[in-house]
């Protein structure tokens, strides 16, 4: 007999090519009039486009988002929002920009309108993260969950293959961990499986044919499902390691997920055998860990922590940090096993 708890997250999703043009209508629908537009410095042009669409409803632009959301960056954005008397936030970009919007919302309660341009899936979760002195702290709070998400695949067409691949692997990681989460449920599993299937098929096409709008749309659909799955399930060893390594060594977020994911799957292979069977089936392979590694390789994505710039002598430190306060995981999170996982990931070995 089935027994589970599932809580529907209240997010309005507008999906399809041209959705970006509906931004002003969505802000107006909630009676809001002073939107602060957020982006990274590199996506300032897109922030300007958002401001143009908002017209008089634009309070100002803050193009200062960076990865891992340092507390200093979050503090500056909060001060700017107060100075501009913003009544809402428009986050245009990837996980770094959405993460900054969440940091502001956590403190101010301002509603977020997210316009994703990558496949991180962060826009569909109530999960936030802040980095302080090399330590990344994460949490969950309904205040940081975007009120509206506008998915426009046309905005992802310019995303380079070297960014698209890792970004999609980041989304896949959300699906994988949702399938063996302690608080998983059938609804979340359905979204995770469909997300893996969609991303596994779309990403190779996206990398090979960047202008293929149909493939871009399927990848964005997979990212939506991935974020939805993560928003309703706890994180395990994979996300714990990524948060630890990202905070301690300032490694690139999506690429870090790409490298760690196959090894995290291998770590849990026996303890979560049913989840691994389902993951392998959705990818059309015989082994989940090896299939994830082979997909990353096919996408031309980084395969080792060494490539990302992590020093080899940081492995022991990372293993200690990751095991001091571990997330729930189907296999116990123990120093020796985690150290071996990190050694394999540092060298970029294909999971055995």
N, C-alpha and C positions, 0 to 999 in steps of 0.2 A: 504493500500500500504506500502511495506517495505521501510524503510529509515534507513541506518546505514553506519558506516565507519569501515572497517576492514583493518589492515595493517599487511601483512605477515612478520614475523620475520625471518631474513636470517640465519638460523641455519642448518648445515649439520648433519643429524642423521644417525649413523651406529648402527643398532640394531640386536642383536642375540648372541647366545652362541659362544664364541670365538672372539668377537669383540675387546677385549683387545689386542689381538695379532696383530691387524691392526694399533695400535697406531703410530708406526714409519712411516708407509706408509702415514698416514694422516698428520703427521707433515711435512714430506718430500714433500707432494703434494702442500703445501703452500710455499715451498722453505725456511723453517725455520730450523735452525741448532743448537740452544742453548736453550733447554727447561729447565726451572726450575720446578722441580716436587714438588708439595705441598701435604701435608697430615697432619693428626693429629699425635701426638706422638704414639698413640695406633695403627696406621695403617702404621707405618714406613716400615714394611715388604712389604706391597703392593706398597709403594712408591719405594722400592728397585726393585720390580718386574717391575714396569714401567720404571725405569732407565735402567734395563737390556734389556728391549725391545727396548728402544730408542738408546742404544749403545752410539756411539760417539756424538749423538745429545743431550746428557744430559749435561747441564751446572752445575747442582748440585741439591741437595735435601734439602728442607726446611720443616721439619716435626714439625711445631709449631702451627698449626691451633687449635683454641678453639672456643666454641660456642659463639654466639652473636658478634663476631669480635670486640674485644676491640681495640680502636684506637692505643694503644701501640703495640699490636700484628700486626696490619696492617702496622704501621710505620717500624717495624723491617723487615717485609717481603719485603716491598718496597726497603729498603736499601740493603737487600740481593740480590734482583733481579738486582739492579744497579751494585753491586759489582761483581756479576757473569756475567755481560754483557748478561743477558738472552734476547732472542728475542721472547719468548713465554712462556706460563705457562701451566703446565699439572696438573690439580686438580684431585686427586684420593681419593674418599671418599664420605662423605655425605654433608649436607648443610653447615656445619662449614668450611669445606675445600673449597667448591665452593665459599662460602662467602668471604673467605680470598683472593682467586684468584681475585674475583671481586673488592675487595678493592685495590689490587695492580694495576689491569687494569684501574681502575678509575683514578689513578694518572699517570700511565705510558703509557696507551694505548696499552699494550701488548695483543696479542690475547690469548684466553683461549681455551684449549682442556680439556673437562670435561669427567671424567670416574666415573659415579655415582655408589656408592655401597649401597645406601639406597633409599628410595622412596620420598625424600623431593620435588623433581621437580624443585628445585632452578636453576638447570642447563639450564632450558628452558626459563628463564625470564631475562629481563634487570633491575631487581630490586636488589638493594644492601642495606646493613644495617651496621651501625657502632655504637658501644656503647661507650659513654664517660660520666664518672661520674654518672653512673646509668641511663642514658637516651639513648634510642636507636633511632637513626635517620635513616630513610629510604629514598630512592629516586629511580628514574629511569634514566638510561643513556644507550644508545646503546653501549657504549664502554665496558660495563661489560657483555654484552651478549656473551656467548661462541660461537666461530666460528664452533666448531665441538663437538658433544657429542657422545661418544661410550657407548652404553647400552649393557652390557654383564651380563645376568642374573646369570651366573655361579659365578660371584663375590659377589652375594647377598646370596648365599646358606649358608655361614657361619654366616649370620646375626642372632643373637639370637631372639627367639620369643618375648622376652620382649622389643626388639628394633624394630623388624619388624612391630609389631602391631601399636605402636605410630607413627612410620615413615609413615606408610600407612594412618593413620588418618590425619596426617599433610597434605598429598597430597589431601585427601578428602576435607579438609578445603578450598583448592584452588578452587576446583570444585564448592563447595557450594557457595562461595562468588562471583564467576564469574557469577552465574545464577541470582543474583540480583544486579549486578554492574550497576552503572549509565551509563557506556559506553559499556554495554554488546551488543552483536550482535548474529545473528543466528549461525554463524560459531563457535564462542567461546562457545555458548550454546551446540552445538552438541558435541564438544570435552569434555565439562564438564560432560554432561550426560553419555557419553560413559566411561569417566574416573571413575565416581561414580559406574557405573555398573561393570566395570572390577575390581576395587578395592574391592567393596563390596562382590564379589564372590571369589576373589583370596585370600584375607587376612586371612579368617578363615582356609583355606587349608594351607597357608604358615605357620601359627602358629602351626597347628596340625601336619603337615608333612614338616618340614624345608628343607628336601632334594628334595622336589617335584619341579623339574626344570620347569615344565609346569606352575605351579601356580606362581612360582617366576617370570617367563617371563610375565605372565598376569598382575601381580602386578606392574612390572617395566613399562609395556605398559601403565597401568593406571596412573602411576606417570608422565610419559612423557606427557600424555594428560592433566593432572592436571597442570603441569608447563606451558604448552602451553596456557591453558585457563587463568591462572593467568597473564601470560605475555601480554595478550591482553585485560585485564580488570582491573578496579580499585579494591582496597581492601576496606572492610567495617569494622563493629564493631568487628568482630572476630579477624582480623589481628591487628587492633588497640590495642585491649586488650592484645593480645599475645606479641606485641612489647613493650607495657607499662610494663607488668608484667615481661617479660624476662629481660628488661633493669634494672628495679627497684629492682628486687629480685634475679636475676641470676638463674631463674628456668630453668630446662631442656627443650629445644626447642620443640621437637616432643611431649613429654608428656604434655606440656602446651597446645599445639594445641588440643590434644586429650580431655583434660578436658574441655576446653572452648567451643569447637565446638557445642555440643548439646545445650548448654545454649544460645549461639549466635543465633542458629537456632530458638530456642523458643522465643527469644527476637524479632525476625523478622517474627514470624509465621503469624501474621495478615497483616502486612505491605507488605509482599512479598509472598502472599498466592499461587500464580501460581508457583513461584520458589519452594516453599515447596512441592507442589503437585508433581512436576516433580522429585524432589529429592527422595521423598517417593516412587514414582513409580520405579525409577532406583534401589533403595535398596530393593524393594519388600515388603514394609511395609505400614502401613496406616498413620503414622505421622513421618515427617522427623526428628524432634528433638528427639523423643523417639527412633526412629530407629537408629540414630547415637549413642545415649547413649547405647542402647542394643548391638550394634556392638562392641563398645569399651569394654564393659563388657565381651562379648564373646571372645574377643581377649586377655583377661586377662590384659588389660591396666589400668593404674591409672584412677580413676574416680573423684578425688577431688584435689583441690589446697592444702588442708591440707597434703595429701600424698606427695606432691612435696616439702613440706617444707616452704610454704608461711605462715607467721604469720597472725593470724586472725585480729590483729589490723592494718594490712596493707591494708585491704579492702577499708577503707575510703580514704586513700591516693591514692590507685590505681584508684578508681572511679573518684577522682578529676583530676588526671593526664590524664585519658582517655577522659574526657569531656572538657578539656581545649582547645584542638586543634583536634577535631574529624575528621575522614575520612568521606566521604559521606556514608550514610546508609539509607536504605528505611524507617526505623523508626527513628525519631529524637533521637540523642544520648544525653540523659538527665541523670543528676546525680542520681536521685532516682531510675530510672529503671536500670541503670548500676550497682548501688550498690546492688540491689536485685539479679541481674544476678550473680555478684561476690559472694554474700553470698550463693546462691544455688550451685555455682561451688566449693566454699571452702568446703562445707559440702558433696559434691558429690551426691546431690539429683537428682533423675530421673525427667526430665522435666514433668510438669503436662500437 
